[in-house]
Amino acid sequence: MTFLSLLLALFLERFTSLFEPWRALDAMAGYTRWLAERAARFGNMDGLLGVLLVLLPPLVVVAAVADFLDGWLLGLPWLVFAVSVLVLAFGPDLDEDLHRFVEGWAMEDEARMERAWQALGEGPMPDAPAERLRGVVGGAFAEAGQRWFGVVFWFLVLGPVGAAGYRLLHELATHPDWVGPRFHEAARRFLALLDWAPARLAALAYGVAGSLDGVIAALRKRLWAPLGDLPELNRRLLAESGEAAIHLERYLADELDARGVALVTELASHLLLRALAVWVVVLALMTIANLL
């Protein structure tokens, strides 16, 4: 059932947009602030204990529902629930973000490119065209590690609870204004720990789906880091691995026009799909071997 639920969820994620409005998890902000206000009566919520306090109630609900549905009607209710949790746990559409950047480049629309940069890049958007393209493409590889591969990994480890917990933690780690700086930093470090394994497995899949030489070099360079540096290291590993897998440098050496930018983003999108297919094939073999 685990592999089947994953296949169904990936199909829905790739070929439908029915769940897109709910993936933003807008209610998470209000819930986190509400809980922080009430917890303030008993002490400060800053730190890892506060993060765990926020995550615990929704994860208890997910675990209870999954346990209740398990075993009913040959597991079909559990399958529907698991697929629903997975689809909601997947992040926003990466192809849409890349397409928005390509459209902005073609129309010389700075506002459209800025929106794509906010979704994929880091820091302020640079002026140099090559650095803009590098930041967006590398950002797509890094974001895929958390929008897709991290969710899938923790679903395989802990079921619906793992997928839901990972996505909720990602929301806490990407919104510094929800509670406070210490809370945000604790969420970022906790997420970085959970990202360590899936980020490296995703980077390896980039190499298998593209060019492996540069990916191996990136894995050796960024295998370990202090906890405080781990969030940035995981992101850089994924970005550099994806860039090396498609040989991004050879395209940045040429003069960039709208057609060239569209080609590079299409290469990145196709590599991500092939890397995801690599994971699916490996998981299928593990299922056949009765390891899942």
RODO-2510 file (C-alpha; in nm, 4 decimals, decimal comma):
residues 292
     n   res          X          Y          Z
     1     m     0,0000     0,0000     0,0000
     2     t     0,2898     0,2380     0,0715
     3     f     0,4271     0,2208    -0,2817
     4     l     0,0814     0,2374    -0,4399
     5     s    -0,0138     0,5439    -0,2356
     6     l     0,3111     0,7114    -0,3396
     7     l     0,2475     0,6403    -0,7088
     8     l    -0,1062     0,7760    -0,6901
     9     a     0,0065     1,0881    -0,5033
    10     l     0,2842     1,1596    -0,7555
    11     f     0,0383     1,1148    -1,0423
    12     l    -0,2052     1,3616    -0,8847
    13     e     0,0762     1,6055    -0,8078
    14     r     0,2095     1,6021    -1,1619
    15     f    -0,1107     1,5910    -1,3679
    16     t    -0,3744     1,7774    -1,1682
    17     s    -0,3966     2,1102    -0,9889
    18     l    -0,7028     2,0270    -0,7794
    19     f    -0,5083     2,0320    -0,4527
    20     e    -0,2962     2,3397    -0,5283
    21     p    -0,5104     2,5919    -0,3330
    22     w    -0,4789     2,3853    -0,0141
    23     r    -0,1032     2,3277    -0,0311
    24     a    -0,0254     2,6752     0,0986
    25     l    -0,1415     2,5642     0,4461
    26     d    -0,2521     2,9200     0,5264
    27     a    -0,4174     2,8100     0,8511
    28     m    -0,0778     2,7025     0,9886
    29     a     0,0231     3,0633     1,0563
    30     g    -0,2875     3,1406     1,2611
    31     y    -0,2644     2,8110     1,4494
    32     t     0,1037     2,8670     1,5375
    33     r     0,0462     3,2221     1,6624
    34     w    -0,2643     3,1151     1,8576
    35     l    -0,0724     2,8373     2,0302
    36     a     0,2231     3,0659     2,0998
    37     e    -0,0011     3,3221     2,2696
    38     r    -0,1476     3,0599     2,5020
    39     a     0,1851     2,8922     2,5710
    40     a     0,3321     3,2304     2,6683
    41     r     0,1414     3,2078     2,9980
    42     f     0,3609     2,9145     3,0978
    43     g     0,6903     3,0243     2,9463
    44     n     0,8626     3,1230     2,6234
    45     m     0,7947     2,9043     2,3196
    46     d     1,1302     2,9846     2,1603
    47     g     1,3474     2,6830     2,0896
    48     l     1,3039     2,3197     1,9974
    49     l     1,0442     2,2481     2,2676
    50     g     0,8217     2,5155     2,1189
    51     v     0,8585     2,3641     1,7724
    52     l     0,7645     2,0202     1,9054
    53     l     0,4679     2,1696     2,0911
    54     v     0,3355     2,3183     1,7663
    55     l     0,3860     1,9956     1,5694
    56     l     0,2482     1,7512     1,8261
    57     p    -0,1323     1,8169     1,8078
    58     p    -0,1738     1,7881     1,4276
    59     l     0,0569     1,4862     1,4116
    60     v    -0,1389     1,3103     1,6857
    61     v    -0,4545     1,3643     1,4782
    62     v    -0,2885     1,2311     1,1614
    63     a    -0,1535     0,9276     1,3477
    64     a    -0,4916     0,8553     1,5076
    65     v    -0,6786     0,8753     1,1760
    66     a    -0,4207     0,6585     0,9978
    67     d    -0,4338     0,3985     1,2738
    68     f    -0,8148     0,4006     1,2758
    69     l    -0,8381     0,3480     0,8991
    70     d    -0,5675     0,0833     0,8807
    71     g    -0,7120    -0,2598     0,8033
    72     w    -1,0590    -0,1454     0,6928
    73     l    -1,1891    -0,2587     0,3517
    74     l    -0,8579    -0,4102     0,2438
    75     g    -0,6788    -0,0898     0,3366
    76     l    -0,8599     0,1327     0,0842
    77     p    -0,9615     0,4047     0,3385
    78     w    -0,5992     0,4214     0,4589
    79     l    -0,4831     0,4463     0,0969
    80     v    -0,7131     0,7416     0,0275
    81     f    -0,6016     0,9142     0,3473
    82     a    -0,2307     0,8541     0,2777
    83     v    -0,2606     0,9854    -0,0787
    84     s    -0,4449     1,2957     0,0461
    85     v    -0,1778     1,3677     0,3082
    86     l     0,1012     1,3177     0,0556
    87     v    -0,0507     1,5427    -0,2092
    88     l    -0,1089     1,8188     0,0454
    89     a     0,2443     1,7741     0,1808
    90     f     0,4040     1,8297    -0,1599
    91     g     0,5056     2,1899    -0,2023
    92     p     0,3974     2,4414    -0,4675
    93     d     0,4399     2,3547    -0,8355
    94     l     0,8060     2,3904    -0,9359
    95     d     0,7253     2,3941    -1,3063
    96     e     0,4945     2,6905    -1,2494
    97     d     0,7733     2,8843    -1,0752
    98     l     1,0194     2,8082    -1,3565
    99     h     0,7609     2,8950    -1,6221
   100     r     0,6928     3,2269    -1,4502
   101     f     1,0638     3,3109    -1,4638
   102     v     1,0877     3,2217    -1,8347
   103     e     0,7808     3,4332    -1,9122
   104     g     0,9217     3,7253    -1,7154
   105     w     1,2528     3,6991    -1,9031
   106     a     1,0812     3,6851    -2,2433
   107     m     0,8576     3,9844    -2,1645
   108     e     1,1305     4,1712    -1,9719
   109     d     0,8871     4,1781    -1,6811
   110     e     1,0923     4,2434    -1,3669
   111     a     0,7939     4,1914    -1,1356
   112     r     0,7234     3,8454    -1,2767
   113     m     1,0881     3,7451    -1,2520
   114     e     1,0998     3,8764    -0,8956
   115     r     0,8046     3,6553    -0,7999
   116     a     0,9846     3,3522    -0,9405
   117     w     1,3032     3,4548    -0,7619
   118     q     1,1207     3,4857    -0,4296
   119     a     0,9952     3,1279    -0,4727
   120     l     1,3264     2,9746    -0,5818
   121     g     1,6219     3,2056    -0,5215
   122     e     1,8051     3,3314    -0,2140
   123     g     1,8599     3,6902    -0,1103
   124     p     1,7979     3,9839    -0,3451
   125     m     1,7713     3,9093    -0,7165
   126     p     2,1035     3,9944    -0,8896
   127     d     2,1293     4,2214    -1,1911
   128     a     2,3541     3,9917    -1,3977
   129     p     2,1434     3,7707    -1,6288
   130     a     2,3650     3,4643    -1,5830
   131     e     2,3468     3,4901    -1,2027
   132     r     1,9703     3,5261    -1,2171
   133     l     1,9414     3,2084    -1,4233
   134     r     2,1886     3,0220    -1,2018
   135     g     2,0001     3,1251    -0,8889
   136     v     1,6608     3,0169    -1,0231
   137     v     1,7799     2,6851    -1,1689
   138     g     1,9899     2,5986    -0,8648
   139     g     1,7010     2,7054    -0,6448
   140     a     1,4680     2,4679    -0,8311
   141     f     1,7014     2,1766    -0,7565
   142     a     1,7240     2,2810    -0,3919
   143     e     1,3495     2,3344    -0,3560
   144     a     1,2749     1,9945    -0,5115
   145     g     1,4721     1,8396    -0,2279
   146     q     1,2169     1,9753     0,0193
   147     r     0,9006     1,9953    -0,1903
   148     w     0,9314     1,6381    -0,3227
   149     f     1,2170     1,4216    -0,2014
   150     g     1,2058     1,5110     0,1683
   151     v     0,8304     1,4486     0,1799
   152     v     0,8648     1,1134     0,0013
   153     f     1,1556     1,0022     0,2226
   154     w     0,9779     1,0695     0,5497
   155     f     0,6559     0,9180     0,4188
   156     l     0,8478     0,5973     0,3512
   157     v     0,9989     0,6072     0,7005
   158     l     0,6963     0,7096     0,9094
   159     g     0,3947     0,6955     0,6797
   160     p     0,1426     0,9837     0,6699
   161     v     0,2769     1,1162     1,0011
   162     g     0,6233     1,1531     0,8491
   163     a     0,4999     1,3377     0,5397
   164     a     0,2724     1,5688     0,7402
   165     g     0,5341     1,6382     1,0064
   166     y     0,8013     1,7183     0,7496
   167     r     0,5790     1,9617     0,5599
   168     l     0,4573     2,1355     0,8758
   169     l     0,8151     2,1703     0,9991
   170     h     0,9110     2,3149     0,6611
   171     e     0,6419     2,5787     0,7031
   172     l     0,7751     2,6710     1,0480
   173     a     1,1300     2,6898     0,9130
   174     t     1,0427     2,9208     0,6229
   175     h     0,8341     3,1791     0,8126
   176     p     1,0523     3,3709     1,0616
   177     d     0,7701     3,6115     1,1466
   178     w     0,5319     3,3546     1,2949
   179     v     0,6721     3,3345     1,6502
   180     g     1,0271     3,4612     1,7019
   181     p     1,3891     3,4337     1,5845
   182     r     1,4927     3,1559     1,8238
   183     f     1,1854     2,9512     1,7362
   184     h     1,2571     2,9991     1,3663
   185     e     1,6233     2,9013     1,4045
   186     a     1,5294     2,5884     1,6008
   187     a     1,2837     2,4898     1,3256
   188     r     1,5491     2,5495     1,0562
   189     r     1,8054     2,3318     1,2329
   190     f     1,5538     2,0565     1,3042
   191     l     1,4489     2,0576     0,9385
   192     a     1,8143     2,0499     0,8293
   193     l     1,8683     1,7352     1,0344
   194     l     1,5672     1,5697     0,8723
   195     d     1,6968     1,6837     0,5316
   196     w     2,0435     1,5304     0,5691
   197     a     1,9620     1,1868     0,4267
   198     p     1,7009     1,2781     0,1623
   199     a     1,9131     1,5664     0,0336
   200     r     2,2071     1,3353    -0,0326
   201     l     1,9898     1,0668    -0,1873
   202     a     1,8233     1,3301    -0,4077
   203     a     2,1646     1,4669    -0,5131
   204     l     2,2743     1,1149    -0,6030
   205     a     1,9563     1,0721    -0,8088
   206     y     2,0408     1,3944    -0,9946
   207     g     2,3734     1,2376    -1,0870
   208     v     2,2185     0,9077    -1,1974
   209     a     1,9615     1,0975    -1,4059
   210     g     2,2226     1,3327    -1,5526
   211     s     2,6011     1,3554    -1,5202
   212     l     2,7448     1,1806    -1,2152
   213     d     3,1011     1,3178    -1,2009
   214     g     3,0212     1,6655    -1,0715
   215     v     2,7623     1,5288    -0,8305
   216     i     3,0145     1,2953    -0,6674
   217     a     3,2494     1,5920    -0,6188
   218     a     2,9699     1,7951    -0,4585
   219     l     2,8773     1,5050    -0,2282
   220     r     3,2378     1,4686    -0,1121
   221     k     3,2704     1,8422    -0,0550
   222     r     2,9467     1,8870     0,1382
   223     l     2,9002     1,5573     0,3185
   224     w     2,9308     1,6925     0,6751
   225     a     2,8939     2,0322     0,8423
   226     p     2,8242     2,1791     1,1868
   227     l     2,4544     2,1906     1,2727
   228     g     2,4429     2,5684     1,2377
   229     d     2,5689     2,5460     0,8776
   230     l     2,3624     2,2435     0,7790
   231     p     2,0571     2,4302     0,6354
   232     e     2,2740     2,6212     0,3882
   233     l     2,4921     2,3173     0,3159
   234     n     2,1947     2,0975     0,2251
   235     r     2,0621     2,3637    -0,0100
   236     r     2,3991     2,4248    -0,1736
   237     l     2,4556     2,0509    -0,2170
   238     l     2,1283     2,0080    -0,4047
   239     a     2,1826     2,3204    -0,6149
   240     e     2,5407     2,2324    -0,7093
   241     s     2,4529     1,8691    -0,7808
   242     g     2,1687     1,9657    -1,0126
   243     e     2,3783     2,2284    -1,1875
   244     a     2,6612     1,9783    -1,2395
   245     a     2,4202     1,7106    -1,3618
   246     i     2,2966     1,9302    -1,6487
   247     h     2,6364     2,0983    -1,7083
   248     l     2,4862     2,4414    -1,6415
   249     e     2,8151     2,6248    -1,6899
   250     r     2,8296     2,5495    -2,0612
   251     y     2,4948     2,7255    -2,1129
   252     l     2,5871     3,0273    -1,8998
   253     a     2,8975     3,0815    -2,1123
   254     d     2,6799     3,1751    -2,4115
   255     e     2,4823     3,4945    -2,4550
   256     l     2,1475     3,4382    -2,2905
   257     d     1,8233     3,5066    -2,4724
   258     a     1,4671     3,3951    -2,4037
   259     r     1,5127     3,0740    -2,6024
   260     g     1,8311     2,9835    -2,4149
   261     v     1,6693     3,0504    -2,0775
   262     a     1,3695     2,8355    -2,1727
   263     l     1,6065     2,5556    -2,2803
   264     v     1,7977     2,5585    -1,9510
   265     t     1,4846     2,5601    -1,7357
   266     e     1,3417     2,2772    -1,9460
   267     l     1,6597     2,0763    -1,8935
   268     a     1,6304     2,1339    -1,5191
   269     s     1,2641     2,0330    -1,5153
   270     h     1,3320     1,7150    -1,7116
   271     l     1,6241     1,6215    -1,4873
   272     l     1,4033     1,6591    -1,1798
   273     l     1,1430     1,4276    -1,3301
   274     r     1,4089     1,1704    -1,4224
   275     a     1,5541     1,1883    -1,0700
   276     l     1,2086     1,1318    -0,9266
   277     a     1,1702     0,8364    -1,1634
   278     v     1,4997     0,6960    -1,0316
   279     w     1,3559     0,7053    -0,6806
   280     v     1,0345     0,5379    -0,7982
   281     v     1,2268     0,2568    -0,9712
   282     v     1,4414     0,1959    -0,6619
   283     l     1,1324     0,1934    -0,4407
   284     a     0,9596    -0,0475    -0,6791
   285     l     1,2554    -0,2851    -0,6552
   286     m     1,2504    -0,2539    -0,2762
   287     t     0,8783    -0,3330    -0,2776
   288     i     0,9342    -0,6403    -0,4941
   289     a     1,2069    -0,7487    -0,2511
   290     n     0,9532    -0,7016     0,0315
   291     l     1,1612    -0,4261     0,1950
   292     l     0,8711    -0,1769     0,2016
***
